[in-house]
Amino acid sequence: MGILDSIKNLIGDNKDKLKDGIDSASGMVSGMAGDHADKVDKAAEMAKGAVDKLPE
């Protein structure tokens, strides 16, 4: 079992919590990013999309 398999197993039932954490972190960073807040928001959406693609 590789490290990625271990991570996938940990995430399995906690996708909603992980996406909430991404939202929280991006909200904090967006406040500091100034003109680049839109890029932070786009990256957060991409990260949440990647979480959705992980197997159950």
Secondary structure, 3 states (H helix, E strand, C coil): CCHHHHHHHHHHHHHHHHHHHHHHHHHHHHHHHHHHHHHHHHHHHHHHHHHHHCCC
